[in-house]
Amino acid sequence: MKTKKELISIAKNIEMRENYDSLFKYACTYLFGMKKRGITETSEFFEMLRYSEERPRNVKKHFGISGKGNDDLIKNWCGLMLRYRNSFFAGLSIDELRQLFGYCSYEAKIKKEL
């Protein structure tokens, strides 16, 4: 189990854009739903990201995003998170991923406000 300090350190190394806020929030919500269903492996989460990267228009509403041009935002973010799977996210549990995405959402929101 990673400490809060370690998770914050990982969050600081993740590419952060101000418009990623809702995507990180969605990731937290999705991971929480997985935990409530009793799922302990993160593979379902990464499968959802792969599906979303391939079909961003189909999942736009779930991510809390609307409007033109946001398909690319979803596609880019999902691709980025999938690339991090074997580096930053390697070995993280559902709880750790959820906490990490919570930090990332907070950081993205701060960037948005600046």
C-alpha positions as CSV (number, residue, x, y, z in Angstrom):
1,M,0.0,0.0,0.0
2,K,1.4,3.4,-1.1
3,T,1.5,6.2,1.4
4,K,-0.3,9.5,0.7
5,K,3.1,11.1,0.1
6,E,4.0,8.5,-2.5
7,L,0.6,9.0,-4.3
8,I,1.0,12.8,-4.3
9,S,4.5,12.3,-5.8
10,I,3.0,10.1,-8.6
11,A,0.3,12.7,-9.2
12,K,2.9,15.4,-9.6
13,N,4.5,13.4,-12.4
14,I,1.3,12.9,-14.4
15,E,0.5,15.2,-17.2
16,M,-2.0,17.6,-15.9
17,R,-4.2,19.9,-17.9
18,E,-6.9,22.1,-16.6
19,N,-9.5,20.5,-18.8
20,Y,-8.8,17.0,-17.3
21,D,-10.7,17.8,-14.1
22,S,-13.9,16.1,-15.1
23,L,-12.1,13.1,-16.5
24,F,-10.2,12.5,-13.3
25,K,-13.5,12.9,-11.3
26,Y,-15.1,10.3,-13.6
27,A,-12.2,7.9,-13.0
28,C,-12.7,8.3,-9.2
29,T,-16.5,7.6,-9.5
30,Y,-15.9,4.6,-11.8
31,L,-13.3,3.1,-9.5
32,F,-15.7,3.6,-6.5
33,G,-18.5,1.8,-8.4
34,M,-16.1,-1.1,-9.1
35,K,-15.2,-1.3,-5.4
36,K,-18.9,-1.3,-4.4
37,R,-19.5,-4.2,-6.8
38,G,-16.7,-6.1,-5.1
39,I,-14.2,-5.9,-7.9
40,T,-10.6,-5.9,-6.7
41,E,-8.7,-6.0,-10.0
42,T,-8.0,-2.8,-12.0
43,S,-8.3,-4.6,-15.4
44,E,-11.9,-3.6,-15.9
45,F,-11.0,0.1,-15.4
46,F,-8.3,-0.1,-18.0
47,E,-10.6,-1.9,-20.4
48,M,-13.1,0.9,-19.9
49,L,-10.3,3.4,-20.8
50,R,-9.4,1.4,-23.9
51,Y,-13.1,1.4,-25.0
52,S,-13.4,5.1,-24.3
53,E,-10.3,5.9,-26.3
54,E,-11.6,4.1,-29.3
55,R,-15.2,5.5,-29.0
56,P,-15.0,8.8,-27.3
57,R,-18.3,10.1,-28.8
58,N,-20.2,7.2,-27.2
59,V,-18.9,7.9,-23.7
60,K,-18.8,11.7,-23.6
61,K,-21.8,12.1,-21.4
62,H,-20.4,9.6,-18.8
63,F,-17.3,11.8,-18.5
64,G,-19.4,14.8,-17.8
65,I,-18.3,16.5,-21.0
66,S,-20.3,18.0,-23.8
67,G,-19.6,20.2,-26.9
68,K,-17.5,20.1,-30.0
69,G,-13.9,19.0,-30.0
70,N,-14.1,17.1,-26.7
71,D,-13.8,13.7,-28.4
72,D,-10.1,14.5,-28.8
73,L,-9.9,15.4,-25.2
74,I,-11.3,12.1,-24.1
75,K,-9.2,10.1,-26.6
76,N,-6.0,11.9,-25.5
77,W,-6.7,11.5,-21.8
78,C,-7.6,7.8,-22.0
79,G,-4.5,7.1,-24.2
80,L,-2.3,8.9,-21.6
81,M,-3.8,6.9,-18.7
82,L,-3.3,3.7,-20.6
83,R,0.3,4.5,-21.2
84,Y,0.8,5.2,-17.5
85,R,-0.7,1.8,-16.7
86,N,2.7,0.0,-16.7
87,S,4.7,2.8,-15.2
88,F,3.0,5.2,-12.7
89,F,0.0,2.9,-12.1
90,A,1.8,-0.4,-11.9
91,G,0.9,-2.3,-8.8
92,L,-1.7,0.2,-7.6
93,S,-4.9,-1.1,-6.0
94,I,-8.4,0.3,-6.8
95,D,-8.3,2.4,-3.7
96,E,-4.9,3.8,-4.5
97,L,-5.9,4.6,-8.0
98,R,-9.0,6.3,-6.8
99,Q,-7.1,8.4,-4.3
100,L,-4.5,9.2,-6.9
101,F,-7.2,10.4,-9.4
102,G,-8.7,12.5,-6.6
103,Y,-5.4,14.3,-6.1
104,C,-5.1,14.7,-9.9
105,S,-8.6,16.1,-10.1
106,Y,-7.8,18.6,-7.4
107,E,-4.6,19.6,-9.2
108,A,-6.4,20.0,-12.5
109,K,-9.0,22.2,-10.9
110,I,-6.3,24.4,-9.4
111,K,-4.8,24.8,-12.9
112,K,-8.2,25.6,-14.3
113,E,-8.7,28.4,-11.7
114,L,-5.4,30.0,-12.4
